[in-house]
Amino acid sequence: MSTIKVDTVQSTGGGAATLTNQEGAKVRSQYMGLTNTLQTGALNNSSVTDNATGDFTHAFSSSFSDIKYSVFGDVQYLAGTSTAVGVYGPQDNTARTTGQVRMESYFLAVSTSRTNFDHDVNDLACYGDLA
């Protein structure tokens, strides 16, 4: 078996190589809800606005071509809890534009009632076509 080792793969025109039948995240970030900081190393995320408790708007450096991109989120509450599950997802369909997405971070208790909460770690990934 042979091994190929390279530092950079480019298209013949010198740009990024196109993935065939694969798609990578176009936005990736980790937002710290308690300290209101966007972690270094974010991909295509220019800023995060703290709208209220557990309510954040992520602005993209490069916009998507339309609002049909996929949004995935996850939270981590470092103190932990055994009575609730943290959820991080789009606030509603009107909160998504080509240039930003508004997310809510909350506890979903056993009674299915929601309480917005600033989780320690809020992860975001978006997939779709950039403009």
Number of C-alpha atoms within 10 A of each C-alpha: 2 4 5 4 6 6 4 7 11 10 9 8 7 8 9 11 12 11 8 6 5 6 11 10 15 19 24 18 23 22 23 18 23 13 11 14 15 20 11 9 10 15 16 18 22 15 17 19 14 17 12 11 16 20 21 24 19 23 20 21 14 17 19 21 14 14 17 13 16 11 17 14 19 16 24 19 16 9 7 10 10 6 9 15 15 22 20 25 20 19 16 11 10 10 12 20 18 17 18 21 23 22 26 22 28 23 23 16 14 10 7 9 9 15 13 17 20 25 25 17 22 26 16 22 17 19 17 18 16 14 10
